[in-house]
Amino acid sequence: MRHVSEPAPLPEIPVPSDQDGIDLLRVEIDAADAEIVRLIQRRTALSQAIGQARKSLGGPRIVYSREMAILDRFRALGPAGTDLGMLLLAMGRGKLGRK
Ligand SMILES: O=C(O)C(=O)C[C@]1(C(=O)O)C=C[C@@H](O)C=C1
């Protein structure tokens, strides 16, 4: 059985044979990008809230064991996935993503 935190596998995408088919996939890419941006904003806010709580509790700024577990998940996307995971962690720590 799949664990609750693991999303369902994604369906295969048939390669389009005309411009209309390409345009349709672009609509889905735009929707995916908008959702990705929203989720990154949410992830960053969650991470910063945890960081603030840990600071006020006198804990460390970084929890390396947790970061290693997170990077393990992004490793599934290949070397660029690890880079992406590291960027997300940096955004949560406040080094990136400042307005
Ligand atoms: O899980 C935590 O304890 C967090 O502070 C969140 C988070 C993250 O962005 O995932 C950020 C910094 C820590 O080093 C580890 C993980």
The ligand as an SDF file (V2000), in Angstrom:
LIG
                    3D

 16 16  0  0  0  0  0  0  0  0999 V2000
   12.4820   20.4780    9.6900 O   0  0  0  0  0  0  0  0  0  0  0  0
   13.0750   21.3950   10.2430 C   0  0  0  0  0  0  0  0  0  0  0  0
   13.5120   21.2700   11.4070 O   0  0  0  0  0  0  0  0  0  0  0  0
   13.2720   22.6780    9.5730 C   0  0  0  0  0  0  0  0  0  0  0  0
   13.8180   23.6120   10.1350 O   0  0  0  0  0  0  0  0  0  0  0  0
   12.8640   22.7970    8.1460 C   0  0  0  0  0  0  0  0  0  0  0  0
   14.0590   22.6320    7.2060 C   0  0  0  0  0  0  0  0  0  0  0  0
   13.4430   22.5400    5.7730 C   0  0  0  0  0  0  0  0  0  0  0  0
   13.3950   23.5470    5.0710 O   0  0  0  0  0  0  0  0  0  0  0  0
   12.9820   21.4430    5.4110 O   0  0  0  0  0  0  0  0  0  0  0  0
   14.9500   23.8130    7.3070 C   0  0  0  0  0  0  0  0  0  0  0  0
   16.1210   23.8110    8.0240 C   0  0  0  0  0  0  0  0  0  0  0  0
   16.6090   22.6260    8.6990 C   0  0  0  0  0  0  0  0  0  0  0  0
   18.0010   22.5250    8.6290 O   0  0  0  0  0  0  0  0  0  0  0  0
   15.9430   21.3960    8.2480 C   0  0  0  0  0  0  0  0  0  0  0  0
   14.7970   21.4020    7.5370 C   0  0  0  0  0  0  0  0  0  0  0  0
  1  2  2  0
  2  3  1  0
  2  4  1  0
  4  5  2  0
  4  6  1  0
  6  7  1  0
  7  8  1  0
  7 11  1  0
  7 16  1  0
  8  9  2  0
  8 10  1  0
 11 12  2  0
 12 13  1  0
 13 14  1  0
 13 15  1  0
 15 16  2  0
M  END
$$$$
